[in-house]
Amino acid sequence: MGAKQTDFDIELAQINSRIAELEGDALQLPVDRTKITKLAYLQYQRASLTGNLAELDIAERTLDEAIQHLGPDGDLYFLKANIHFKLHRLADVQRDLEASPDLSQSPPGRALKADLDFQQGRYDAARSEYETLIEEERTWDTLARLAYFNFKMGDFETADRLYDEAVDELTAKEMRHYSWVELQRGVVDLSRGNYAQTREHYQRAERAYSGHWMVEEHLAELLGAEGKNDEAEAMYRRVVARVPRPDFQQALGELYLSMGKTSDANDVLEKAHAAFLESAQRGEVHYYHHLADLYADVFENGPEAVKWAQKDLELRRNFSTLAAMAWAYYRAGEFSKALEMMNESLASGVKDARLFRCAGMIHKALSPNGTADRYLQMAAAINPNYENFHVHR
C-alpha cells in the first residue's frame, strides 16, 4: 500500500482536476463569465497553495483575457488585486480596486484596501477600516487581519483574543484556513521566544491540514531558533526540494552560516542571490527586501543594501522598509541617516524585538549614551532569545 495522501495532496489533486476540466473551453469565444472566473480563481489558488509565484502569471493572463471580453468585472479585478498584492505591486493593487466601483465598496475590496493602507504606513486608516468591517460582519479573515495589526503594535493579548475569535468563525470545511491561523499564532509566540507554545500551534496546524510545506517551513525556523540545527537543516532541505524559491534557499543558507557550514552556506546563498537578481531584472519587485537583507546581513555590503532597501522603500514606506533602510545605512557606515530612518520606523508604534535590537545597535554606533542599552533591554523584554536564528519574511 502507498503512503496515505495528505490533505494538501488531496486538495491539490482536486484543483488540478478542475483546472483540466475548464482549460479546454473556458477561454473559447464567446467567453463564459462563470467558467473563466472559476478557471482564474483555481489557477490563483494553485499558485498560492504550491507557493509557485510564477504560476500567478498564468492566473493573471487568464484574468486579462477575461477582462478584455467581459469588461471591468469586480470578481476578476479582486483576483487581480490579490495577485498584485502578493507580488508587492501595490500601485497596481490601487488601480485594480478603483477599476470596479462595486469592488472598491465591497467588504473584500475594503479589507484589501486596508491591507494596502497598512503596507503603505497608513496605520490609523487600516485599523479603523478593520474595526468597521468587523462591526458590520465578523468574518474570520478580517478578525485575523486586526489580530496581526495588534501583534505588530505589541498588544499580544488582544492579538491572541482576536485570533481565538477568528478560529471560532471557521467551519469544519475550512481546515486549511484554521491551519493558517494557527501558524500566525505560532509566529506571535516565536517572536516572543515562547518556543513550547509555538510548537503547539504549529502541531495543531499540521493536524488540521496535513502535508503543507508551509507548516514545515515554519517548523524549520522554530527548530533553528531552538538550536536543533540538524533537524532544522533536514526540514529546510525538504521544503526547498518541494518549493525551490530563493527566499527559502536564503533561510537554509543563513541556517548553514549559524552552524558554521560556510561552504554549504555559500553555495545555497549564491543560488538565492542569483535568483533574486534575475527576478529584479525581469522587472519583479517582490524580492527587493530579501536583496536588502542579504546584502546587509550576509554579504555586509552596505552600499548594495542601501540600493535595494531604497527600491523597496519607494514601493511601500512602512515600519519594515524603514527599518531595512536604517539597517542598510548602518552597514554602509552612514549612522546619522540610519538613525533618521530608524526614528521614523519607531514612530509607527510597532513593538518588535529585532526592531529594537537594530535601534540599539545604531544608537551604539553613534554615541555611548544609555539609549542603546535601553533599546536592547526593550528587545530582551519582548524576546529574551532575539539573537537566535530567524527568517527574513
C-alpha positions as CSV (number, residue, x, y, z in Angstrom):
1,M,0.0,0.0,0.0
2,G,1.2,3.5,-0.8
3,A,1.6,6.3,1.7
4,K,-1.7,7.9,2.9
5,Q,-2.5,11.0,0.9
6,T,-2.2,14.2,2.9
7,D,-4.9,17.0,3.0
8,F,-2.5,19.1,0.8
9,D,-2.2,16.3,-1.8
10,I,-5.9,15.7,-1.9
11,E,-6.8,19.4,-2.4
12,L,-4.1,20.0,-5.0
13,A,-5.3,17.0,-7.0
14,Q,-8.8,18.3,-6.9
15,I,-7.7,21.8,-8.0
16,N,-5.6,20.3,-10.9
17,S,-8.6,18.1,-12.0
18,R,-10.9,21.1,-12.0
19,I,-8.4,23.2,-14.0
20,A,-8.0,20.4,-16.5
21,E,-11.8,20.3,-17.0
22,L,-12.1,24.0,-17.5
23,E,-9.0,24.7,-19.6
24,G,-10.5,23.2,-22.7
25,D,-13.4,25.6,-23.2
26,A,-13.2,28.4,-20.6
27,L,-11.2,30.6,-23.0
28,Q,-13.2,29.8,-26.1
29,L,-15.3,32.5,-27.6
30,P,-17.8,33.6,-26.6
31,V,-16.3,33.8,-23.2
32,D,-18.4,32.2,-20.4
33,R,-18.2,34.6,-17.4
34,T,-18.7,31.8,-14.8
35,K,-16.2,29.4,-16.4
36,I,-13.4,31.8,-17.0
37,T,-13.8,33.4,-13.5
38,K,-13.6,29.9,-11.9
39,L,-10.6,29.0,-14.0
40,A,-8.7,32.1,-12.9
41,Y,-9.6,31.5,-9.3
42,L,-8.4,27.9,-9.4
43,Q,-5.1,29.0,-11.1
44,Y,-4.6,31.6,-8.4
45,Q,-5.5,29.0,-5.7
46,R,-3.0,26.5,-7.1
47,A,-0.2,29.1,-7.2
48,S,-1.0,30.1,-3.6
49,L,-1.2,26.5,-2.4
50,T,2.0,25.4,-4.1
51,G,4.0,28.5,-3.4
52,N,4.9,28.8,-7.1
53,L,4.8,32.5,-7.7
54,A,5.5,32.0,-11.4
55,E,2.0,30.4,-11.7
56,L,0.5,33.7,-10.6
57,D,1.4,34.9,-14.1
58,I,-0.8,32.2,-15.6
59,A,-3.8,33.3,-13.5
60,E,-3.1,36.9,-14.4
61,R,-3.1,36.1,-18.1
62,T,-6.5,34.4,-17.8
63,L,-7.8,37.4,-15.9
64,D,-6.6,39.8,-18.6
65,E,-8.3,37.8,-21.3
66,A,-11.5,37.7,-19.3
67,I,-11.5,41.4,-18.6
68,Q,-10.8,42.1,-22.3
69,H,-14.0,40.3,-23.2
70,L,-16.2,40.9,-20.2
71,G,-15.2,44.4,-19.1
72,P,-14.5,45.6,-15.5
73,D,-15.9,42.8,-13.5
74,G,-15.5,43.2,-9.7
75,D,-14.7,39.5,-9.1
76,L,-12.0,39.5,-11.8
77,Y,-10.4,42.7,-10.6
78,F,-10.5,41.4,-7.0
79,L,-8.4,38.3,-8.0
80,K,-6.1,40.6,-10.0
81,A,-5.6,42.8,-7.0
82,N,-4.8,39.8,-4.8
83,I,-2.1,38.7,-7.3
84,H,-0.6,42.1,-7.4
85,F,-0.6,42.3,-3.6
86,K,1.2,39.0,-3.3
87,L,3.9,40.4,-5.7
88,H,4.2,43.7,-3.8
89,R,2.9,45.6,-6.8
90,L,0.9,48.0,-4.6
91,A,0.3,50.7,-7.1
92,D,-1.4,48.1,-9.3
93,V,-3.5,47.0,-6.4
94,Q,-4.8,50.5,-6.0
95,R,-5.7,50.7,-9.7
96,D,-7.4,47.3,-9.6
97,L,-9.6,48.4,-6.7
98,E,-10.5,51.6,-8.5
99,A,-11.3,49.8,-11.8
100,S,-14.6,48.5,-10.4
101,P,-16.8,50.7,-8.3
102,D,-18.6,47.6,-6.9
103,L,-15.3,46.1,-5.8
104,S,-14.0,49.2,-4.0
105,Q,-17.2,49.4,-1.9
106,S,-17.5,45.7,-1.1
107,P,-16.3,44.2,2.2
108,P,-13.5,42.2,0.5
109,G,-12.4,45.2,-1.5
110,R,-12.4,47.4,1.6
111,A,-10.4,44.8,3.5
112,L,-7.8,44.7,0.8
113,K,-7.6,48.5,0.7
114,A,-7.0,48.4,4.5
115,D,-4.2,45.9,3.9
116,L,-2.8,48.3,1.4
117,D,-3.0,51.2,3.9
118,F,-1.1,49.1,6.4
119,Q,1.6,48.2,3.9
120,Q,2.0,51.9,3.0
121,G,2.3,53.1,6.5
122,R,-1.3,54.4,7.0
123,Y,-1.8,52.6,10.2
124,D,-4.7,54.5,11.7
125,A,-6.7,54.1,8.4
126,A,-6.0,50.4,8.3
127,R,-7.1,49.8,12.0
128,S,-10.2,51.9,11.6
129,E,-11.3,50.0,8.5
130,Y,-10.7,46.6,10.0
131,E,-12.7,47.6,13.1
132,T,-15.5,49.0,10.9
133,L,-15.7,45.8,8.8
134,I,-15.8,43.7,12.0
135,E,-18.7,45.7,13.4
136,E,-20.6,45.1,10.1
137,E,-19.8,41.4,9.9
138,R,-17.4,39.3,12.0
139,T,-15.5,37.3,9.4
140,W,-12.5,35.1,10.3
141,D,-10.2,36.8,7.8
142,T,-10.9,40.4,9.0
143,L,-10.5,39.3,12.6
144,A,-7.2,37.7,11.7
145,R,-6.1,41.0,9.9
146,L,-6.9,43.0,13.0
147,A,-5.1,40.4,15.2
148,Y,-1.9,40.8,13.0
149,F,-2.2,44.6,13.4
150,N,-2.3,44.3,17.2
151,F,0.5,41.8,17.2
152,K,2.8,44.2,15.3
153,M,1.8,47.0,17.6
154,G,2.8,44.9,20.6
155,D,-0.7,44.2,22.0
156,F,-0.1,40.5,22.2
157,E,-3.1,39.8,24.5
158,T,-5.6,41.5,22.0
159,A,-4.0,39.7,19.1
160,D,-4.4,36.4,20.8
161,R,-8.0,37.1,21.6
162,L,-8.8,38.1,18.1
163,Y,-7.1,35.0,16.6
164,D,-9.3,33.0,19.0
165,E,-12.3,34.7,17.6
166,A,-11.2,34.1,14.1
167,V,-10.9,30.4,14.8
168,D,-14.4,30.4,16.2
169,E,-15.8,31.8,13.0
170,L,-14.3,29.0,10.9
171,T,-16.3,25.9,9.9
172,A,-15.2,22.3,9.8
173,K,-14.8,22.7,6.0
174,E,-12.2,25.4,6.4
175,M,-9.4,23.4,7.9
176,R,-6.7,25.0,5.7
177,H,-7.7,28.4,6.9
178,Y,-7.7,27.1,10.5
179,S,-4.2,25.8,9.9
180,W,-3.1,29.2,8.6
181,V,-4.4,31.0,11.7
182,E,-2.6,28.5,13.9
183,L,0.6,29.3,12.0
184,Q,0.1,33.0,12.6
185,R,-0.5,32.4,16.3
186,G,2.8,30.4,16.4
187,V,4.6,33.3,14.8
188,V,3.4,35.6,17.6
189,D,4.8,33.2,20.2
190,L,8.0,32.7,18.3
191,S,8.5,36.4,18.2
192,R,8.4,36.4,22.0
193,G,10.7,33.4,22.4
194,N,7.9,31.1,23.6
195,Y,9.1,28.0,21.8
196,A,6.9,25.4,23.5
197,Q,3.7,27.4,22.7
198,T,4.9,28.0,19.1
199,R,5.3,24.2,18.6
200,E,1.8,23.6,19.9
201,H,0.4,26.0,17.4
202,Y,2.4,24.5,14.5
203,Q,1.4,21.0,15.5
204,R,-2.2,22.0,15.6
205,A,-1.7,23.5,12.1
206,E,-0.3,20.2,10.8
207,R,-3.2,18.1,12.4
208,A,-5.8,20.4,10.9
209,Y,-4.4,20.3,7.4
210,S,-1.7,17.7,6.8
211,G,1.2,17.8,4.4
212,H,1.5,21.5,3.8
213,W,5.1,22.7,3.1
214,M,4.2,26.0,4.8
215,V,3.9,24.2,8.2
216,E,7.3,22.5,7.6
217,E,8.9,25.9,6.7
218,H,7.6,27.4,9.9
219,L,8.7,24.4,12.0
220,A,12.2,24.6,10.4
221,E,12.6,28.2,11.6
222,L,11.5,27.1,15.1
223,L,14.0,24.3,15.2
224,G,16.7,26.7,14.1
225,A,15.8,29.1,16.8
226,E,15.9,26.3,19.3
227,G,19.4,25.4,18.2
228,K,18.2,22.0,16.8
229,N,20.2,22.6,13.7
230,D,20.4,19.1,12.2
231,E,16.6,18.8,12.4
232,A,16.2,22.3,11.0
233,E,18.6,21.6,8.1
234,A,16.8,18.4,7.2
235,M,13.4,20.1,7.2
236,Y,14.6,23.1,5.2
237,R,16.1,20.8,2.6
238,R,12.7,19.1,2.2
239,V,11.0,22.5,1.9
240,V,13.5,23.7,-0.7
241,A,13.1,20.5,-2.7
242,R,9.3,20.9,-2.8
243,V,9.3,24.7,-3.2
244,P,12.6,25.8,-4.7
245,R,12.1,29.5,-4.1
246,P,15.2,31.7,-3.4
247,D,13.7,33.1,-0.1
248,F,13.7,29.6,1.3
249,Q,17.2,29.0,-0.1
250,Q,18.3,32.1,1.8
251,A,16.8,30.8,5.0
252,L,18.7,27.5,4.6
253,G,21.9,29.3,3.7
254,E,21.7,31.5,6.8
255,L,21.0,28.4,8.9
256,Y,24.2,26.9,7.5
257,L,26.1,30.0,8.5
258,S,24.8,29.7,12.0
259,M,26.0,26.1,12.0
260,G,29.5,27.1,10.7
261,K,28.9,25.2,7.4
262,T,30.5,28.0,5.3
263,S,30.9,26.1,2.1
264,D,27.3,24.8,2.1
265,A,26.1,28.3,3.0
266,N,28.0,30.0,0.2
267,D,26.6,27.5,-2.3
268,V,23.0,27.9,-1.5
269,L,23.2,31.7,-0.8
270,E,24.8,32.3,-4.2
271,K,21.9,30.4,-5.8
272,A,19.4,32.6,-3.9
273,H,21.3,35.7,-4.7
274,A,21.3,34.9,-8.4
275,A,17.6,34.1,-8.4
276,F,16.8,37.4,-6.6
277,L,18.8,39.4,-9.1
278,E,17.2,37.6,-12.1
279,S,13.7,38.3,-10.6
280,A,14.6,42.0,-10.3
281,Q,16.0,42.1,-13.9
282,R,12.6,40.8,-15.1
283,G,11.0,43.9,-13.5
284,E,9.7,42.0,-10.5
285,V,9.7,43.8,-7.1
286,H,8.8,41.2,-4.5
287,Y,12.3,40.2,-3.7
288,Y,13.7,43.7,-3.1
289,H,13.6,43.3,0.7
290,H,15.3,39.9,0.5
291,L,18.2,41.5,-1.5
292,A,18.4,44.3,1.1
293,D,18.6,41.7,3.9
294,L,21.1,39.5,2.0
295,Y,23.5,42.4,1.3
296,A,23.1,43.8,4.8
297,D,23.3,40.7,7.0
298,V,25.2,38.1,4.9
299,F,27.5,39.9,2.5
300,E,27.7,43.0,4.7
301,N,27.8,45.2,1.6
302,G,26.3,48.4,2.8
303,P,26.1,50.3,-0.5
304,E,24.3,47.4,-2.2
305,A,22.0,47.0,0.8
306,V,21.1,50.7,0.6
307,K,20.4,50.4,-3.1
308,W,17.8,47.6,-2.7
309,A,16.3,48.9,0.5
310,Q,15.7,52.2,-1.2
311,K,13.9,50.5,-4.1
312,D,11.6,48.7,-1.6
313,L,11.1,51.9,0.4
314,E,9.9,53.6,-2.8
315,L,7.2,51.0,-3.2
316,R,5.9,51.0,0.4
317,R,7.0,53.3,3.2
318,N,6.2,51.4,6.4
319,F,8.0,50.4,9.6
320,S,9.6,47.3,8.0
321,T,11.0,49.0,4.9
322,L,12.2,52.0,7.0
323,A,13.9,49.6,9.4
324,A,15.6,47.8,6.5
325,M,16.7,51.2,5.1
326,A,18.1,52.1,8.5
327,W,20.0,48.9,8.8
328,A,21.4,49.2,5.3
329,Y,22.7,52.7,6.2
330,Y,24.2,51.2,9.3
331,R,26.1,48.6,7.3
332,A,27.2,51.4,5.0
333,G,28.6,53.4,8.0
334,E,26.1,56.2,7.5
335,F,24.9,56.3,11.1
336,S,23.1,59.6,11.1
337,K,21.0,58.6,8.1
338,A,20.4,55.2,9.8
339,L,19.1,56.9,12.9
340,E,16.8,59.2,10.9
341,M,15.2,56.2,9.2
342,M,15.0,54.2,12.4
343,N,13.3,57.0,14.3
344,E,10.7,57.1,11.6
345,S,10.2,53.4,11.8
346,L,9.8,53.5,15.6
347,A,7.3,56.4,15.3
348,S,4.9,53.8,13.7
349,G,4.3,52.4,17.2
350,V,5.4,48.9,16.2
351,K,6.9,46.9,19.1
352,D,9.3,44.2,17.9
353,A,12.4,42.7,19.5
354,R,14.5,42.8,16.4
355,L,13.4,46.3,15.5
356,F,14.5,47.4,19.0
357,R,17.8,45.5,18.6
358,C,18.6,47.3,15.4
359,A,17.7,50.6,17.1
360,G,20.1,49.8,19.9
361,M,23.0,48.9,17.5
362,I,22.5,52.1,15.6
363,H,22.5,54.2,18.7
364,K,25.6,52.4,20.0
365,A,27.4,53.3,16.7
366,L,26.6,57.0,17.2
367,S,27.3,57.5,20.8
368,P,27.9,55.6,24.1
369,N,24.9,57.1,25.9
370,G,22.3,55.0,27.6
371,T,19.8,55.0,24.7
372,A,21.4,52.0,23.0
373,D,21.2,49.9,26.2
374,R,17.6,50.9,26.7
375,Y,16.6,49.6,23.3
376,L,18.5,46.4,23.8
377,Q,16.7,45.9,27.1
378,M,13.3,46.6,25.4
379,A,14.2,43.9,22.8
380,A,15.1,41.4,25.5
381,A,11.9,42.2,27.4
382,I,9.8,41.1,24.4
383,N,12.0,38.2,23.4
384,P,15.0,37.1,25.5
385,N,16.1,34.9,22.6
386,Y,16.0,37.7,19.9
387,E,19.6,36.9,18.8
388,N,18.7,33.3,17.9
389,F,18.2,32.1,14.3
390,H,15.3,33.8,12.5
391,V,13.9,34.1,9.0
392,H,13.5,37.3,6.9
393,R,9.8,37.3,6.0
